[in-house]
Amino acid sequence: MQASIKRIISNHIDLCQQVFEEVENLQKIEKVTSACIQVYQTGHKILFCGNGGSAADAQHIAAELSGKFYLDRSALDAEALHVNTSYLTAVANDYSFEDVYARLVQAKGKPGDLLFGISTSGKSINILRALQKAKELKMHTVGLTGVTGGPMKDWCDTLIQVPSKDVPRIQECHILIGHIICELIEKELFS
């Protein structure tokens, strides 16, 4: 079992190294961080959406921004769109699960806001529809995905692709990228 544990950790480290050795990935993380900072400096908000583990990542990153990361500071307007289960189940029942995020982006999103769509495959229909709606509303769109990017690449101003098809390892990199962005936003706005 220890050999398996070491292999899993080694795979995680190797993938993280691949992500951060690519200059393009570092530039994209920097670009997204700058966009997020501008969103907050202009009084706007950041919305997040994902499914399953990616929903957990969306909620985690939103909480780091609206709560705190390292610094005791003012709250930032950040929200994961799946946390209202009554809304989610009503819209999934009355319309379709494919529309749950797009309808909430329509209700909450304004020009100048930013939407993070998180999907390891880049193919989740409800995430794609949310990104499309965000583009219609003149929001900035960011995607976190795996190696192919899937159709998300057509709807994101910036798409950060983790070079893997291994879902757990992709998600681990997504949360690391999210933490980097949160730390840099907090440092820029509050230190």
Secondary structure, DSSP 8 states (H G I E B T S, - for coil): -HHHHHHHHHHHHHHHHHHHH-HHHHHHHHHHHHHHHHHHHTT--EEEEESTHHHHHHHHHHHHHHS-SSS------EEETT--HHHHHHHHHHT-GGGHHHHHHHHH--TT-EEEEE-SSS--HHHHHHHHHHHHTT-EEEEEE-SS-GGGGGT-SEEEE-S---HHHHHHHHHHHHHHHHHHHHHHHH-
